[in-house]
């Protein structure tokens, strides 16, 4: 599972939440194509909340990547 957010007001940053079945959900922060931060959370909801609290990523901006 992988969901992505690329809010216009936060570009060039890109945010990805990726599931690791053994650990939980990683919130990955990319800037100019390079991962600059990662945060491990227990649930996808916690990862989305962390993205909002730390980076102001709107919860409605997340979309499944195909």
PDBQT receptor file of N, H, CA, C and O in Angstrom, charges set to zero:
ATOM      1  N   UNK A   1       0.828  -1.178   0.000  1.00  0.00    +0.000 N 
ATOM      2  CA  UNK A   1       0.000   0.000   0.000  1.00  0.00    +0.000 C 
ATOM      3  C   UNK A   1       0.873   1.241   0.000  1.00  0.00    +0.000 C 
ATOM      4  O   UNK A   1       1.877   1.316   0.708  1.00  0.00    +0.000 OA
ATOM      5  N   UNK A   2       0.469   2.217  -0.810  1.00  0.00    +0.000 N 
ATOM      6  H   UNK A   2      -0.347   2.157  -1.385  1.00  0.00    +0.000 HD
ATOM      7  CA  UNK A   2       1.235   3.445  -0.924  1.00  0.00    +0.000 C 
ATOM      8  C   UNK A   2       0.274   4.571  -1.290  1.00  0.00    +0.000 C 
ATOM      9  O   UNK A   2      -0.475   4.461  -2.261  1.00  0.00    +0.000 OA
ATOM     10  N   UNK A   3       0.297   5.653  -0.514  1.00  0.00    +0.000 N 
ATOM     11  H   UNK A   3       0.906   5.742   0.275  1.00  0.00    +0.000 HD
ATOM     12  CA  UNK A   3      -0.486   6.827  -0.867  1.00  0.00    +0.000 C 
ATOM     13  C   UNK A   3       0.442   8.031  -0.926  1.00  0.00    +0.000 C 
ATOM     14  O   UNK A   3       1.466   8.082  -0.245  1.00  0.00    +0.000 OA
ATOM     15  N   UNK A   4       0.059   9.003  -1.758  1.00  0.00    +0.000 N 
ATOM     16  H   UNK A   4      -0.774   8.961  -2.310  1.00  0.00    +0.000 HD
ATOM     17  CA  UNK A   4       0.937  10.124  -2.072  1.00  0.00    +0.000 C 
ATOM     18  C   UNK A   4       0.182  11.442  -1.916  1.00  0.00    +0.000 C 
ATOM     19  O   UNK A   4      -1.014  11.523  -2.195  1.00  0.00    +0.000 OA
ATOM     20  N   UNK A   5       0.898  12.471  -1.466  1.00  0.00    +0.000 N 
ATOM     21  H   UNK A   5       1.870  12.405  -1.240  1.00  0.00    +0.000 HD
ATOM     22  CA  UNK A   5       0.361  13.833  -1.419  1.00  0.00    +0.000 C 
ATOM     23  C   UNK A   5       1.406  14.777  -1.995  1.00  0.00    +0.000 C 
ATOM     24  O   UNK A   5       2.584  14.713  -1.644  1.00  0.00    +0.000 OA
ATOM     25  N   UNK A   6       0.949  15.663  -2.893  1.00  0.00    +0.000 N 
ATOM     26  H   UNK A   6      -0.008  15.714  -3.178  1.00  0.00    +0.000 HD
ATOM     27  CA  UNK A   6       1.828  16.664  -3.489  1.00  0.00    +0.000 C 
ATOM     28  C   UNK A   6       1.119  18.019  -3.512  1.00  0.00    +0.000 C 
ATOM     29  O   UNK A   6       0.835  18.551  -4.585  1.00  0.00    +0.000 OA
ATOM     30  N   UNK A   7       0.833  18.578  -2.336  1.00  0.00    +0.000 N 
ATOM     31  H   UNK A   7       1.064  18.145  -1.465  1.00  0.00    +0.000 HD
ATOM     32  CA  UNK A   7       0.128  19.861  -2.293  1.00  0.00    +0.000 C 
ATOM     33  C   UNK A   7       0.925  20.961  -2.988  1.00  0.00    +0.000 C 
ATOM     34  O   UNK A   7       2.140  21.059  -2.817  1.00  0.00    +0.000 OA
ATOM     35  N   UNK A   8       0.238  21.782  -3.768  1.00  0.00    +0.000 N 
ATOM     36  H   UNK A   8      -0.749  21.702  -3.907  1.00  0.00    +0.000 HD
ATOM     37  CA  UNK A   8       0.887  22.866  -4.505  1.00  0.00    +0.000 C 
ATOM     38  C   UNK A   8       1.671  23.799  -3.588  1.00  0.00    +0.000 C 
ATOM     39  O   UNK A   8       2.776  24.221  -3.930  1.00  0.00    +0.000 OA
ATOM     40  N   UNK A   9       1.109  24.120  -2.431  1.00  0.00    +0.000 N 
ATOM     41  H   UNK A   9       0.211  23.776  -2.154  1.00  0.00    +0.000 HD
ATOM     42  CA  UNK A   9       1.766  25.086  -1.547  1.00  0.00    +0.000 C 
ATOM     43  C   UNK A   9       2.999  24.526  -0.844  1.00  0.00    +0.000 C 
ATOM     44  O   UNK A   9       3.729  25.280  -0.201  1.00  0.00    +0.000 OA
ATOM     45  N   UNK A  10       3.247  23.224  -0.952  1.00  0.00    +0.000 N 
ATOM     46  H   UNK A  10       2.655  22.612  -1.475  1.00  0.00    +0.000 HD
ATOM     47  CA  UNK A  10       4.410  22.621  -0.298  1.00  0.00    +0.000 C 
ATOM     48  C   UNK A  10       5.453  22.114  -1.284  1.00  0.00    +0.000 C 
ATOM     49  O   UNK A  10       6.447  21.513  -0.875  1.00  0.00    +0.000 OA
ATOM     50  N   UNK A  11       5.243  22.347  -2.578  1.00  0.00    +0.000 N 
ATOM     51  H   UNK A  11       4.437  22.835  -2.911  1.00  0.00    +0.000 HD
ATOM     52  CA  UNK A  11       6.218  21.900  -3.568  1.00  0.00    +0.000 C 
ATOM     53  C   UNK A  11       7.521  22.649  -3.368  1.00  0.00    +0.000 C 
ATOM     54  O   UNK A  11       7.465  23.830  -3.026  1.00  0.00    +0.000 OA
ATOM     55  N   UNK A  12       8.679  22.059  -3.554  1.00  0.00    +0.000 N 
ATOM     56  H   UNK A  12       8.725  21.100  -3.832  1.00  0.00    +0.000 HD
ATOM     57  CA  UNK A  12       8.964  20.825  -4.268  1.00  0.00    +0.000 C 
ATOM     58  C   UNK A  12       8.872  19.566  -3.414  1.00  0.00    +0.000 C 
ATOM     59  O   UNK A  12       9.365  18.513  -3.819  1.00  0.00    +0.000 OA
ATOM     60  N   UNK A  13       8.252  19.656  -2.245  1.00  0.00    +0.000 N 
ATOM     61  H   UNK A  13       7.851  20.511  -1.917  1.00  0.00    +0.000 HD
ATOM     62  CA  UNK A  13       8.138  18.461  -1.400  1.00  0.00    +0.000 C 
ATOM     63  C   UNK A  13       7.031  17.531  -1.883  1.00  0.00    +0.000 C 
ATOM     64  O   UNK A  13       5.999  17.963  -2.398  1.00  0.00    +0.000 OA
ATOM     65  N   UNK A  14       7.284  16.256  -1.700  1.00  0.00    +0.000 N 
ATOM     66  H   UNK A  14       8.123  15.905  -1.282  1.00  0.00    +0.000 HD
ATOM     67  CA  UNK A  14       6.335  15.188  -2.024  1.00  0.00    +0.000 C 
ATOM     68  C   UNK A  14       6.287  14.279  -0.806  1.00  0.00    +0.000 C 
ATOM     69  O   UNK A  14       7.322  13.990  -0.206  1.00  0.00    +0.000 OA
ATOM     70  N   UNK A  15       5.102  13.830  -0.440  1.00  0.00    +0.000 N 
ATOM     71  H   UNK A  15       4.261  14.066  -0.928  1.00  0.00    +0.000 HD
ATOM     72  CA  UNK A  15       4.920  13.029   0.757  1.00  0.00    +0.000 C 
ATOM     73  C   UNK A  15       4.333  11.678   0.367  1.00  0.00    +0.000 C 
ATOM     74  O   UNK A  15       3.399  11.600  -0.432  1.00  0.00    +0.000 OA
ATOM     75  N   UNK A  16       4.891  10.621   0.938  1.00  0.00    +0.000 N 
ATOM     76  H   UNK A  16       5.650  10.684   1.587  1.00  0.00    +0.000 HD
ATOM     77  CA  UNK A  16       4.445   9.263   0.651  1.00  0.00    +0.000 C 
ATOM     78  C   UNK A  16       4.237   8.538   1.971  1.00  0.00    +0.000 C 
ATOM     79  O   UNK A  16       5.053   8.638   2.886  1.00  0.00    +0.000 OA
ATOM     80  N   UNK A  17       3.137   7.810   2.055  1.00  0.00    +0.000 N 
ATOM     81  H   UNK A  17       2.474   7.729   1.311  1.00  0.00    +0.000 HD
ATOM     82  CA  UNK A  17       2.930   6.904   3.183  1.00  0.00    +0.000 C 
ATOM     83  C   UNK A  17       2.982   5.504   2.597  1.00  0.00    +0.000 C 
ATOM     84  O   UNK A  17       2.218   5.161   1.695  1.00  0.00    +0.000 OA
ATOM     85  N   UNK A  18       3.890   4.709   3.123  1.00  0.00    +0.000 N 
ATOM     86  H   UNK A  18       4.510   4.988   3.857  1.00  0.00    +0.000 HD
ATOM     87  CA  UNK A  18       4.128   3.362   2.605  1.00  0.00    +0.000 C 
ATOM     88  C   UNK A  18       4.050   2.371   3.762  1.00  0.00    +0.000 C 
ATOM     89  O   UNK A  18       4.626   2.587   4.828  1.00  0.00    +0.000 OA
ATOM     90  N   UNK A  19       3.334   1.292   3.528  1.00  0.00    +0.000 N 
ATOM     91  H   UNK A  19       2.866   1.116   2.662  1.00  0.00    +0.000 HD
ATOM     92  CA  UNK A  19       3.177   0.279   4.571  1.00  0.00    +0.000 C 
ATOM     93  C   UNK A  19       4.343  -0.693   4.571  1.00  0.00    +0.000 C 
ATOM     94  O   UNK A  19       4.764  -1.192   3.527  1.00  0.00    +0.000 OA
ATOM     95  N   UNK A  20       4.854  -0.949   5.767  1.00  0.00    +0.000 N 
ATOM     96  H   UNK A  20       4.513  -0.544   6.615  1.00  0.00    +0.000 HD
ATOM     97  CA  UNK A  20       5.822  -2.008   5.996  1.00  0.00    +0.000 C 
ATOM     98  C   UNK A  20       5.104  -2.990   6.917  1.00  0.00    +0.000 C 
ATOM     99  O   UNK A  20       4.878  -2.688   8.089  1.00  0.00    +0.000 OA
ATOM    100  N   UNK A  21       4.750  -4.142   6.404  1.00  0.00    +0.000 N 
ATOM    101  H   UNK A  21       4.933  -4.387   5.452  1.00  0.00    +0.000 HD
ATOM    102  CA  UNK A  21       3.920  -5.085   7.167  1.00  0.00    +0.000 C 
ATOM    103  C   UNK A  21       4.547  -5.510   8.483  1.00  0.00    +0.000 C 
ATOM    104  O   UNK A  21       3.830  -5.890   9.409  1.00  0.00    +0.000 OA
ATOM    105  N   UNK A  22       5.852  -5.456   8.585  1.00  0.00    +0.000 N 
ATOM    106  H   UNK A  22       6.434  -5.148   7.833  1.00  0.00    +0.000 HD
ATOM    107  CA  UNK A  22       6.528  -5.850   9.819  1.00  0.00    +0.000 C 
ATOM    108  C   UNK A  22       6.635  -4.706  10.831  1.00  0.00    +0.000 C 
ATOM    109  O   UNK A  22       6.753  -4.951  12.032  1.00  0.00    +0.000 OA
ATOM    110  N   UNK A  23       6.593  -3.449  10.347  1.00  0.00    +0.000 N 
ATOM    111  H   UNK A  23       6.497  -3.250   9.371  1.00  0.00    +0.000 HD
ATOM    112  CA  UNK A  23       6.865  -2.328  11.243  1.00  0.00    +0.000 C 
ATOM    113  C   UNK A  23       5.696  -1.368  11.436  1.00  0.00    +0.000 C 
ATOM    114  O   UNK A  23       5.486  -0.870  12.542  1.00  0.00    +0.000 OA
ATOM    115  N   UNK A  24       4.942  -1.103  10.392  1.00  0.00    +0.000 N 
ATOM    116  H   UNK A  24       5.112  -1.507   9.493  1.00  0.00    +0.000 HD
ATOM    117  CA  UNK A  24       3.853  -0.128  10.456  1.00  0.00    +0.000 C 
ATOM    118  C   UNK A  24       3.798   0.680   9.174  1.00  0.00    +0.000 C 
ATOM    119  O   UNK A  24       3.907   0.130   8.078  1.00  0.00    +0.000 OA
ATOM    120  N   UNK A  25       3.627   1.993   9.315  1.00  0.00    +0.000 N 
ATOM    121  H   UNK A  25       3.539   2.439  10.205  1.00  0.00    +0.000 HD
ATOM    122  CA  UNK A  25       3.487   2.884   8.160  1.00  0.00    +0.000 C 
ATOM    123  C   UNK A  25       4.557   3.962   8.220  1.00  0.00    +0.000 C 
ATOM    124  O   UNK A  25       4.705   4.655   9.226  1.00  0.00    +0.000 OA
ATOM    125  N   UNK A  26       5.298   4.091   7.132  1.00  0.00    +0.000 N 
ATOM    126  H   UNK A  26       5.178   3.528   6.314  1.00  0.00    +0.000 HD
ATOM    127  CA  UNK A  26       6.325   5.121   7.042  1.00  0.00    +0.000 C 
ATOM    128  C   UNK A  26       5.776   6.340   6.337  1.00  0.00    +0.000 C 
ATOM    129  O   UNK A  26       5.210   6.240   5.249  1.00  0.00    +0.000 OA
ATOM    130  N   UNK A  27       5.946   7.489   6.962  1.00  0.00    +0.000 N 
ATOM    131  H   UNK A  27       6.406   7.571   7.846  1.00  0.00    +0.000 HD
ATOM    132  CA  UNK A  27       5.711   8.764   6.301  1.00  0.00    +0.000 C 
ATOM    133  C   UNK A  27       7.061   9.203   5.756  1.00  0.00    +0.000 C 
ATOM    134  O   UNK A  27       7.987   9.484   6.518  1.00  0.00    +0.000 OA
ATOM    135  N   UNK A  28       7.167   9.258   4.450  1.00  0.00    +0.000 N 
ATOM    136  H   UNK A  28       6.416   9.029   3.831  1.00  0.00    +0.000 HD
ATOM    137  CA  UNK A  28       8.424   9.624   3.786  1.00  0.00    +0.000 C 
ATOM    138  C   UNK A  28       8.271  11.023   3.202  1.00  0.00    +0.000 C 
ATOM    139  O   UNK A  28       7.267  11.329   2.559  1.00  0.00    +0.000 OA
ATOM    140  N   UNK A  29       9.266  11.863   3.427  1.00  0.00    +0.000 N 
ATOM    141  H   UNK A  29      10.082  11.615   3.949  1.00  0.00    +0.000 HD
ATOM    142  CA  UNK A  29       9.249  13.233   2.930  1.00  0.00    +0.000 C 
ATOM    143  C   UNK A  29      10.354  13.366   1.890  1.00  0.00    +0.000 C 
ATOM    144  O   UNK A  29      11.531  13.155   2.182  1.00  0.00    +0.000 OA
ATOM    145  N   UNK A  30       9.953  13.721   0.670  1.00  0.00    +0.000 N 
ATOM    146  H   UNK A  30       8.997  13.893   0.433  1.00  0.00    +0.000 HD
ATOM    147  CA  UNK A  30      10.907  13.899  -0.426  1.00  0.00    +0.000 C 
ATOM    148  C   UNK A  30      10.992  15.368  -0.791  1.00  0.00    +0.000 C 
ATOM    149  O   UNK A  30       9.998  16.094  -0.762  1.00  0.00    +0.000 OA
ATOM    150  N   UNK A  31      12.194  15.789  -1.135  1.00  0.00    +0.000 N 
ATOM    151  H   UNK A  31      13.002  15.200  -1.158  1.00  0.00    +0.000 HD
ATOM    152  CA  UNK A  31      12.406  17.143  -1.631  1.00  0.00    +0.000 C 
ATOM    153  C   UNK A  31      13.346  17.045  -2.814  1.00  0.00    +0.000 C 
ATOM    154  O   UNK A  31      14.452  16.518  -2.702  1.00  0.00    +0.000 OA
ATOM    155  N   UNK A  32      12.900  17.552  -3.940  1.00  0.00    +0.000 N 
ATOM    156  H   UNK A  32      12.001  17.981  -4.032  1.00  0.00    +0.000 HD
ATOM    157  CA  UNK A  32      13.680  17.486  -5.181  1.00  0.00    +0.000 C 
ATOM    158  C   UNK A  32      14.124  16.056  -5.495  1.00  0.00    +0.000 C 
ATOM    159  O   UNK A  32      15.245  15.835  -5.952  1.00  0.00    +0.000 OA
ATOM    160  N   UNK A  33      13.236  15.087  -5.246  1.00  0.00    +0.000 N 
ATOM    161  H   UNK A  33      12.325  15.267  -4.874  1.00  0.00    +0.000 HD
ATOM    162  CA  UNK A  33      13.517  13.700  -5.586  1.00  0.00    +0.000 C 
ATOM    163  C   UNK A  33      14.317  12.912  -4.566  1.00  0.00    +0.000 C 
ATOM    164  O   UNK A  33      14.584  11.729  -4.778  1.00  0.00    +0.000 OA
ATOM    165  N   UNK A  34      14.706  13.539  -3.463  1.00  0.00    +0.000 N 
ATOM    166  H   UNK A  34      14.490  14.499  -3.291  1.00  0.00    +0.000 HD
ATOM    167  CA  UNK A  34      15.510  12.871  -2.441  1.00  0.00    +0.000 C 
ATOM    168  C   UNK A  34      14.727  12.767  -1.136  1.00  0.00    +0.000 C 
ATOM    169  O   UNK A  34      14.092  13.729  -0.704  1.00  0.00    +0.000 OA
ATOM    170  N   UNK A  35      14.777  11.592  -0.515  1.00  0.00    +0.000 N 
ATOM    171  H   UNK A  35      15.293  10.810  -0.866  1.00  0.00    +0.000 HD
ATOM    172  CA  UNK A  35      14.114  11.408   0.768  1.00  0.00    +0.000 C 
ATOM    173  C   UNK A  35      14.916  12.158   1.833  1.00  0.00    +0.000 C 
ATOM    174  O   UNK A  35      16.094  11.876   2.053  1.00  0.00    +0.000 OA
ATOM    175  N   UNK A  36      14.258  13.115   2.487  1.00  0.00    +0.000 N 
ATOM    176  H   UNK A  36      13.302  13.344   2.308  1.00  0.00    +0.000 HD
ATOM    177  CA  UNK A  36      14.959  13.926   3.487  1.00  0.00    +0.000 C 
ATOM    178  C   UNK A  36      14.531  13.588   4.913  1.00  0.00    +0.000 C 
ATOM    179  O   UNK A  36      15.225  13.940   5.866  1.00  0.00    +0.000 OA
ATOM    180  N   UNK A  37      13.392  12.910   5.066  1.00  0.00    +0.000 N 
ATOM    181  H   UNK A  37      12.827  12.625   4.292  1.00  0.00    +0.000 HD
ATOM    182  CA  UNK A  37      12.905  12.529   6.393  1.00  0.00    +0.000 C 
ATOM    183  C   UNK A  37      12.045  11.279   6.277  1.00  0.00    +0.000 C 
ATOM    184  O   UNK A  37      11.427  11.025   5.243  1.00  0.00    +0.000 OA
ATOM    185  N   UNK A  38      12.016  10.505   7.354  1.00  0.00    +0.000 N 
ATOM    186  H   UNK A  38      12.518  10.711   8.195  1.00  0.00    +0.000 HD
ATOM    187  CA  UNK A  38      11.057   9.408   7.451  1.00  0.00    +0.000 C 
ATOM    188  C   UNK A  38      10.588   9.301   8.892  1.00  0.00    +0.000 C 
ATOM    189  O   UNK A  38      11.351   9.501   9.837  1.00  0.00    +0.000 OA
ATOM    190  N   UNK A  39       9.326   8.984   9.027  1.00  0.00    +0.000 N 
ATOM    191  H   UNK A  39       8.706   8.821   8.260  1.00  0.00    +0.000 HD
ATOM    192  CA  UNK A  39       8.707   8.877  10.342  1.00  0.00    +0.000 C 
ATOM    193  C   UNK A  39       7.893   7.592  10.366  1.00  0.00    +0.000 C 
ATOM    194  O   UNK A  39       7.073   7.375   9.473  1.00  0.00    +0.000 OA
ATOM    195  N   UNK A  40       8.092   6.747  11.344  1.00  0.00    +0.000 N 
ATOM    196  H   UNK A  40       8.758   6.922  12.068  1.00  0.00    +0.000 HD
ATOM    197  CA  UNK A  40       7.357   5.492  11.476  1.00  0.00    +0.000 C 
ATOM    198  C   UNK A  40       6.164   5.701  12.402  1.00  0.00    +0.000 C 
ATOM    199  O   UNK A  40       6.298   6.249  13.496  1.00  0.00    +0.000 OA
ATOM    200  N   UNK A  41       4.997   5.255  11.943  1.00  0.00    +0.000 N 
ATOM    201  H   UNK A  41       4.888   4.810  11.054  1.00  0.00    +0.000 HD
ATOM    202  CA  UNK A  41       3.762   5.354  12.721  1.00  0.00    +0.000 C 
ATOM    203  C   UNK A  41       3.087   3.983  12.742  1.00  0.00    +0.000 C 
ATOM    204  O   UNK A  41       3.353   3.138  11.887  1.00  0.00    +0.000 OA
ATOM    205  N   UNK A  42       2.222   3.772  13.715  1.00  0.00    +0.000 N 
ATOM    206  H   UNK A  42       2.006   4.458  14.410  1.00  0.00    +0.000 HD
ATOM    207  CA  UNK A  42       1.531   2.485  13.838  1.00  0.00    +0.000 C 
ATOM    208  C   UNK A  42       0.408   2.296  12.826  1.00  0.00    +0.000 C 
ATOM    209  O   UNK A  42       0.173   1.181  12.361  1.00  0.00    +0.000 OA
ATOM    210  N   UNK A  43      -0.291   3.385  12.480  1.00  0.00    +0.000 N 
ATOM    211  H   UNK A  43      -0.099   4.291  12.857  1.00  0.00    +0.000 HD
ATOM    212  CA  UNK A  43      -1.434   3.291  11.566  1.00  0.00    +0.000 C 
ATOM    213  C   UNK A  43      -1.315   4.333  10.464  1.00  0.00    +0.000 C 
ATOM    214  O   UNK A  43      -0.556   5.296  10.573  1.00  0.00    +0.000 OA
ATOM    215  N   UNK A  44      -2.076   4.120   9.409  1.00  0.00    +0.000 N 
ATOM    216  H   UNK A  44      -2.692   3.337   9.321  1.00  0.00    +0.000 HD
ATOM    217  CA  UNK A  44      -2.094   5.088   8.315  1.00  0.00    +0.000 C 
ATOM    218  C   UNK A  44      -2.688   6.414   8.785  1.00  0.00    +0.000 C 
ATOM    219  O   UNK A  44      -2.258   7.481   8.348  1.00  0.00    +0.000 OA
ATOM    220  N   UNK A  45      -3.674   6.342   9.672  1.00  0.00    +0.000 N 
ATOM    221  H   UNK A  45      -4.023   5.475  10.026  1.00  0.00    +0.000 HD
ATOM    222  CA  UNK A  45      -4.295   7.556  10.205  1.00  0.00    +0.000 C 
ATOM    223  C   UNK A  45      -3.284   8.376  11.011  1.00  0.00    +0.000 C 
ATOM    224  O   UNK A  45      -3.258   9.603  10.924  1.00  0.00    +0.000 OA
ATOM    225  N   UNK A  46      -2.457   7.687  11.790  1.00  0.00    +0.000 N 
ATOM    226  H   UNK A  46      -2.478   6.690  11.861  1.00  0.00    +0.000 HD
ATOM    227  CA  UNK A  46      -1.416   8.387  12.555  1.00  0.00    +0.000 C 
ATOM    228  C   UNK A  46      -0.381   9.018  11.625  1.00  0.00    +0.000 C 
ATOM    229  O   UNK A  46       0.113  10.112  11.896  1.00  0.00    +0.000 OA
ATOM    230  N   UNK A  47      -0.056   8.337  10.540  1.00  0.00    +0.000 N 
ATOM    231  H   UNK A  47      -0.457   7.448  10.319  1.00  0.00    +0.000 HD
ATOM    232  CA  UNK A  47       0.899   8.884   9.573  1.00  0.00    +0.000 C 
ATOM    233  C   UNK A  47       0.330  10.139   8.908  1.00  0.00    +0.000 C 
ATOM    234  O   UNK A  47       1.050  11.119   8.718  1.00  0.00    +0.000 OA
ATOM    235  N   UNK A  48      -0.954  10.115   8.557  1.00  0.00    +0.000 N 
ATOM    236  H   UNK A  48      -1.539   9.319   8.712  1.00  0.00    +0.000 HD
ATOM    237  CA  UNK A  48      -1.595  11.282   7.955  1.00  0.00    +0.000 C 
ATOM    238  C   UNK A  48      -1.664  12.441   8.954  1.00  0.00    +0.000 C 
ATOM    239  O   UNK A  48      -1.449  13.596   8.587  1.00  0.00    +0.000 OA
ATOM    240  N   UNK A  49      -1.963  12.128  10.205  1.00  0.00    +0.000 N 
ATOM    241  H   UNK A  49      -2.139  11.189  10.502  1.00  0.00    +0.000 HD
ATOM    242  CA  UNK A  49      -2.008  13.165  11.243  1.00  0.00    +0.000 C 
ATOM    243  C   UNK A  49      -0.623  13.764  11.475  1.00  0.00    +0.000 C 
ATOM    244  O   UNK A  49      -0.490  14.976  11.645  1.00  0.00    +0.000 OA
ATOM    245  N   UNK A  50       0.407  12.920  11.482  1.00  0.00    +0.000 N 
ATOM    246  H   UNK A  50       0.300  11.935  11.344  1.00  0.00    +0.000 HD
ATOM    247  CA  UNK A  50       1.779  13.399  11.648  1.00  0.00    +0.000 C 
ATOM    248  C   UNK A  50       2.174  14.322  10.491  1.00  0.00    +0.000 C 
ATOM    249  O   UNK A  50       2.826  15.345  10.701  1.00  0.00    +0.000 OA
ATOM    250  N   UNK A  51       1.782  13.958   9.283  1.00  0.00    +0.000 N 
ATOM    251  H   UNK A  51       1.252  13.127   9.111  1.00  0.00    +0.000 HD
ATOM    252  CA  UNK A  51       2.082  14.792   8.116  1.00  0.00    +0.000 C 
ATOM    253  C   UNK A  51       1.419  16.154   8.243  1.00  0.00    +0.000 C 
ATOM    254  O   UNK A  51       2.004  17.174   7.880  1.00  0.00    +0.000 OA
ATOM    255  N   UNK A  52       0.195  16.166   8.760  1.00  0.00    +0.000 N 
ATOM    256  H   UNK A  52      -0.281  15.337   9.056  1.00  0.00    +0.000 HD
ATOM    257  CA  UNK A  52      -0.502  17.434   8.951  1.00  0.00    +0.000 C 
ATOM    258  C   UNK A  52       0.143  18.267  10.054  1.00  0.00    +0.000 C 
ATOM    259  O   UNK A  52       0.371  19.465   9.887  1.00  0.00    +0.000 OA
ATOM    260  N   UNK A  53       0.429  17.630  11.167  1.00  0.00    +0.000 N 
ATOM    261  H   UNK A  53       0.244  16.657  11.303  1.00  0.00    +0.000 HD
ATOM    262  CA  UNK A  53       0.994  18.349  12.313  1.00  0.00    +0.000 C 
ATOM    263  C   UNK A  53       2.407  18.877  12.047  1.00  0.00    +0.000 C 
ATOM    264  O   UNK A  53       2.737  19.996  12.442  1.00  0.00    +0.000 OA
ATOM    265  N   UNK A  54       3.235  18.078  11.382  1.00  0.00    +0.000 N 
ATOM    266  H   UNK A  54       2.967  17.170  11.061  1.00  0.00    +0.000 HD
ATOM    267  CA  UNK A  54       4.632  18.471  11.167  1.00  0.00    +0.000 C 
ATOM    268  C   UNK A  54       4.852  19.294   9.903  1.00  0.00    +0.000 C 
ATOM    269  O   UNK A  54       5.719  20.167   9.866  1.00  0.00    +0.000 OA
ATOM    270  N   UNK A  55       4.051  19.008   8.851  1.00  0.00    +0.000 N 
ATOM    271  H   UNK A  55       3.346  18.299   8.881  1.00  0.00    +0.000 HD
ATOM    272  CA  UNK A  55       4.319  19.628   7.546  1.00  0.00    +0.000 C 
ATOM    273  C   UNK A  55       3.120  20.349   6.950  1.00  0.00    +0.000 C 
ATOM    274  O   UNK A  55       3.217  20.908   5.857  1.00  0.00    +0.000 OA
ATOM    275  N   UNK A  56       1.980  20.346   7.657  1.00  0.00    +0.000 N 
ATOM    276  H   UNK A  56       1.900  19.892   8.544  1.00  0.00    +0.000 HD
ATOM    277  CA  UNK A  56       0.757  20.994   7.193  1.00  0.00    +0.000 C 
ATOM    278  C   UNK A  56       0.218  20.390   5.892  1.00  0.00    +0.000 C 
ATOM    279  O   UNK A  56      -0.325  21.102   5.047  1.00  0.00    +0.000 OA
ATOM    280  N   UNK A  57       0.373  19.079   5.742  1.00  0.00    +0.000 N 
ATOM    281  H   UNK A  57       0.813  18.501   6.428  1.00  0.00    +0.000 HD
ATOM    282  CA  UNK A  57      -0.172  18.376   4.578  1.00  0.00    +0.000 C 
ATOM    283  C   UNK A  57      -1.662  18.141   4.823  1.00  0.00    +0.000 C 
ATOM    284  O   UNK A  57      -2.019  17.415   5.751  1.00  0.00    +0.000 OA
ATOM    285  N   UNK A  58      -2.534  18.735   4.015  1.00  0.00    +0.000 N 
ATOM    286  H   UNK A  58      -2.244  19.325   3.262  1.00  0.00    +0.000 HD
ATOM    287  CA  UNK A  58      -3.969  18.556   4.211  1.00  0.00    +0.000 C 
ATOM    288  C   UNK A  58      -4.375  17.090   4.049  1.00  0.00    +0.000 C 
ATOM    289  O   UNK A  58      -3.918  16.410   3.131  1.00  0.00    +0.000 OA
ATOM    290  N   UNK A  59      -5.224  16.617   4.935  1.00  0.00    +0.000 N 
ATOM    291  H   UNK A  59      -5.596  17.169   5.681  1.00  0.00    +0.000 HD
ATOM    292  CA  UNK A  59      -5.629  15.210   4.889  1.00  0.00    +0.000 C 
ATOM    293  C   UNK A  59      -6.339  14.855   3.587  1.00  0.00    +0.000 C 
ATOM    294  O   UNK A  59      -6.258  13.713   3.137  1.00  0.00    +0.000 OA
ATOM    295  N   UNK A  60      -7.030  15.810   2.977  1.00  0.00    +0.000 N 
ATOM    296  H   UNK A  60      -7.095  16.738   3.343  1.00  0.00    +0.000 HD
ATOM    297  CA  UNK A  60      -7.753  15.537   1.731  1.00  0.00    +0.000 C 
ATOM    298  C   UNK A  60      -6.838  15.470   0.505  1.00  0.00    +0.000 C 
ATOM    299  O   UNK A  60      -7.301  15.147  -0.589  1.00  0.00    +0.000 OA
ATOM    300  N   UNK A  61      -5.549  15.770   0.673  1.00  0.00    +0.000 N 
ATOM    301  H   UNK A  61      -5.173  16.032   1.561  1.00  0.00    +0.000 HD
ATOM    302  CA  UNK A  61      -4.632  15.729  -0.471  1.00  0.00    +0.000 C 
ATOM    303  C   UNK A  61      -4.045  14.344  -0.740  1.00  0.00    +0.000 C 
ATOM    304  O   UNK A  61      -3.373  14.152  -1.754  1.00  0.00    +0.000 OA
ATOM    305  N   UNK A  62      -4.285  13.381   0.142  1.00  0.00    +0.000 N 
ATOM    306  H   UNK A  62      -4.831  13.537   0.965  1.00  0.00    +0.000 HD
ATOM    307  CA  UNK A  62      -3.726  12.036  -0.032  1.00  0.00    +0.000 C 
ATOM    308  C   UNK A  62      -4.509  11.256  -1.082  1.00  0.00    +0.000 C 
ATOM    309  O   UNK A  62      -5.740  11.250  -1.085  1.00  0.00    +0.000 OA
ATOM    310  N   UNK A  63      -3.759  10.588  -1.988  1.00  0.00    +0.000 N 
ATOM    311  H   UNK A  63      -2.759  10.592  -1.986  1.00  0.00    +0.000 HD
ATOM    312  CA  UNK A  63      -4.372   9.760  -3.028  1.00  0.00    +0.000 C 
ATOM    313  C   UNK A  63      -3.573   8.486  -3.207  1.00  0.00    +0.000 C 
ATOM    314  O   UNK A  63      -2.348   8.478  -3.081  1.00  0.00    +0.000 OA
ATOM    315  N   UNK A  64      -4.285   7.407  -3.505  1.00  0.00    +0.000 N 
ATOM    316  H   UNK A  64      -5.280   7.413  -3.607  1.00  0.00    +0.000 HD
ATOM    317  CA  UNK A  64      -3.618   6.123  -3.766  1.00  0.00    +0.000 C 
ATOM    318  C   UNK A  64      -2.796   6.242  -5.044  1.00  0.00    +0.000 C 
ATOM    319  O   UNK A  64      -3.253   6.791  -6.046  1.00  0.00    +0.000 OA
ATOM    320  N   UNK A  65      -1.581   5.719  -4.987  1.00  0.00    +0.000 N 
ATOM    321  H   UNK A  65      -1.210   5.274  -4.172  1.00  0.00    +0.000 HD
ATOM    322  CA  UNK A  65      -0.737   5.712  -6.183  1.00  0.00    +0.000 C 
ATOM    323  C   UNK A  65      -0.949   4.393  -6.901  1.00  0.00    +0.000 C 
ATOM    324  O   UNK A  65      -0.906   3.322  -6.296  1.00  0.00    +0.000 OA
ATOM    325  N   UNK A  66      -1.175   4.489  -8.180  1.00  0.00    +0.000 N 
ATOM    326  H   UNK A  66      -1.211   5.359  -8.672  1.00  0.00    +0.000 HD
ATOM    327  CA  UNK A  66      -1.419   3.264  -8.961  1.00  0.00    +0.000 C 
ATOM    328  C   UNK A  66      -0.194   2.777  -9.658  1.00  0.00    +0.000 C 
ATOM    329  O   UNK A  66      -0.240   1.761 -10.351  1.00  0.00    +0.000 OA
TER     330      UNK A  66
